[in-house]
């Protein structure tokens, strides 16, 4: 499919809003991406135009986004760009949304400590333990047979032809 994939670097502009939907968790926040350039006349960095994107995250990414991001933090967002135009109260509005595939802190501005998310509850564990497949027939479960050991090798069984 021909989708426009983008990577946007900026700061979280609004607190992520988390919702439980029928299709699964969803979160959204606004991302502010400001271009900066070196002004030779002033001999300093100057802010350029700021672009705002609405970032949408779904499923586990939504849950992790809501738990990890706060306003003002530097982030990197990768996802599909969706530019929408509609008319509201007689005015034409254009919005740029990003359906996120990945969201993370921009480590050029600080450090971050990764914590693996807990897995959701699944079906109960089987009532029987797994059999020990590595136990040799008639052997001890503590000893795994060595295929190169001649004392544990048995002659192949004859195959019946039909």
N, C-alpha and C positions, 0 to 999 in steps of 0.2 A: 504494500500500500504506500502511496506517495504522501507521507506526512512530513511536516516541517518540524524537525527536532531542533531544539534550542538548548543552550546552556546559558543561564542568566546568573550573574553575580551581583549581589546587592545586600540589602538589609531588610529584616522583617519589619514591615510598617504597621501591621495590626496584629493583635493577639489571635492565634489560630482559633477558629470556631470548629468545634467537634460535634458531629451529629451521628446518631445511629439510624441508618436508613434500612429499608427492606432489602436492598442489595448488598448491605454491609456498611461498615464504618466509612465516614467521609469527613474530611477536614479541609478548610480553606483559610488562606491568609493573603494579605497584600504584600507584595515584594516591591521595594523601591530600588531601582538601579540608576545610579547617578554617574554620568560620564565626568571624568576629571582630566584636566589638561594643564600643562606647565605654561603659565603666562610669563613671557620673557620681559615684558615691560614692568610688571609688578615684582618679578623674580620670586614667584610663589605659585603653588598649586591653586587652581580655580575650579569651582564646581560648574559643570555644564548643565545640560537638560536632564531632568529626572523622568524616567519611564516607570510607570506603575503597572504591575501585572497581578492578576488574581491567580494564585497558585492553588490547584485542586489536588488533593491526595486521597487515595482510596485504600480500603482494606487495612492491612498491617501498617502500611506507610502512613495512613491517616492517624492511627493510634499512636505511633512513634512520634509523628510530627507534633501532635497535641501535647505529648509528654515532654518534648525536648526543646521546643522553640519558644522564645519570648521576644517581645518588641525590642528592636534595636540591634539584635544579634546579626553578625555577618553570615550569610548563607550562600550556597551554590545550589541551583535547582536545574535539573535536566528533565526535559519532557517535551510533549507535543504542543506546539503553538496553535492556538485557536483564536482567530480575530473575528469578532462578531460585530455586526452593525444592526441597530434596531432604532425604531422611532418611539420616543416616549414623550407624551404630552406635546406633540407637534415638533419636537426637536430630534435631530439625528444624533445617536450616541454610538461610539465605537469603543469596544473593550477588547483588551488583549488578555487571554487566559492561557495558563500553562497547565496541562494535565501532566502532573509530575510522575516521573519514573523513579527518580532518585533525588533526595534532599539531604544536604549535609552542611555542617558548619564550615566556614572558610577559615582554614587553619593558618592563613597568612596573617590573621589578626589576633590569634590567641590559640589556646589549647582546648581540647575537648576530651572527655573521658567516655569511651564507648562502653555501654552495658547491653549485653544481649537481652532481647525481649523474651519474656516467658512465653512458652507455647500455650495456646488455648487448650482447655480440657478436651480430651478425646475419649473414645470408647474405653471401657474398662479393660484392664490387662487380662490376658488369657488366664484361666484358672489352672491350667497345667503348665509346668515349667518346660522350657525348650529341652528336647533331648540332647544328650551330649554326642554329637555326630563324630567327634574325634576319638572316641573310645574304640579300640580295636576289638573285634569279636572275641570274647572270652578273655580280654585283656583288662588291665587296670585303668580306671578313668584318669589316674594320675600320670600315666605314661602314654605319650602320643607316639605311634609307630613311625619309625624312620623308613621311608621307601627304599633307601639304599642298603638297609640292614638285611643281610641274607637270612638271618635267623627268624625274621618276622614275615618273610615272603612265603607265599603259598603258591603251589602250581595252579595255573588257570584251570577252571572247570570246563568240561567238554560241553559244547553247544549242541543242542538237539536240532536236527534238520527235519523239516516237515515237507 
